[in-house]
Amino acid sequence: MAASHAADRIRLRHGSGRLRVLLDGHCLADSTDVIELHETGYPVRYYFPRAGVEMGLLTPTATRTHCPLKGEAEYFGARTGPAVLADVAWSYPAPLPAMAPIAGRLAFDGERVQIVTA
């Protein structure tokens, strides 16, 4: 799809303030450098820089998906105890050009974790 089509459906903007991602009382991410992705028909997704993510609590999974507007995504599970919550986060390591600002950042499934202002 053309970049102009993505621009019609997706808006990126830098968040204002600090956001944290919590799961079972553990902080998975904490940053003031968050990019908000607003996509028509979907909840806002917050993309955190890896420097603000507790990567030691995340495990890469085999899941991969393709979005015609963003590109190929890789997924991560989170371990905060004995069990792993599969595919709770994702990243676009090499997104399509229009989505370059989210490259390498991680977003979390807001229905499965708690995203709070701090």
N, C-alpha and C positions, 0 to 999 in steps of 0.2 A: 504494500500500500504506500501511497505517496506520503511524504512528510506532512504535506498540507492537510491530508485527511486525519493524521494523528493530532495535529494542532486543533482540529475541529472537535475532537473527542477527549483530548487529554490536555490538562494545564499543569505545569510545574511551578511551584513557588517555594521560596525559602520560608521555613516556619519561623514563628516569632516565639521565643521563650524556650524553656527546657522541657523535653519529653523523656519519660522513662517507660520501659517495657518490663512488666512484672509477671512472673509465673511462679505459683506456689511459694510466694514470699521471697523469691530470688529475683534480683535485678538482671535482666538479660541485656538491656541497653539503656544508655543514659547520655544524652547529648543536647547541646543547643544548636548544633549544625545539622538540622533535619530538613529534608526536602519533602514537601507535601505533593503528592500526585493525585490530582482530581480527574477521575475518568468517568464519563457519562455512564450512569447506570450502576456504578460501584461505590462502595464507601471510600472515603479518603484513605490513602495508604501513605505511611510515613517511612521514608527511606533514611536510615541511619548510616553514618560513616562507620567503617569497620573499627576505627579507633575508639568509637563509643559503644561497641558491642563486646560482651563477654564471650569471645569466640571459644573459650575453653568449655563453655556450657553447651555449645552447639556441635552437632555431628553432621557432616554431609550425608545426604541420602541419595539413592539412585534415581529419584524422581527428577524429570526434566519436562518442561512444557514450552510451548511456542505461542507467543502472542503476536499477531500480525502488526500491532502498533508499537510493541516494545522490543521484541526479539526472543531469544532463547533464555529461559530461566533455569537456575539450579536451586535445589531445596536443601534445607537443614532441619534436623530434629533437635529438640532441646532436652537435656538431661538435668533435672533438678533434684532427683532422688533415684530410686532403683529403676524407674521406668523412663523410656524415651518417648516424648510426644513428637510423633513423626510429622515432618513437613510443616512446621510451625512458622518457618521463615523462608524467604527466597531472595535471590539476587540475580541481576542481569550483568554478568561479567563483561559482555560486549554488546550492549543494546544497539538498536538501530540509531542512526545519527541524530534524529530529533530527540531522542531520550538520553543522550550522552551524559547529562548531569547526574543520572542515577547509576552510572557504571560502577560496579563493585560494591555499591551500598546494599544494605539489607533492609527488607520490609518484613513485618510480622503480621500474622493473621489476627486481626483485632477481635475476632469472635472467640479465639482460643487463648489469648493472653490479655492482660490488662495494660492499656496504654494510658498513662496519666501525666498531667502537667506537674512539674515539680517546683 
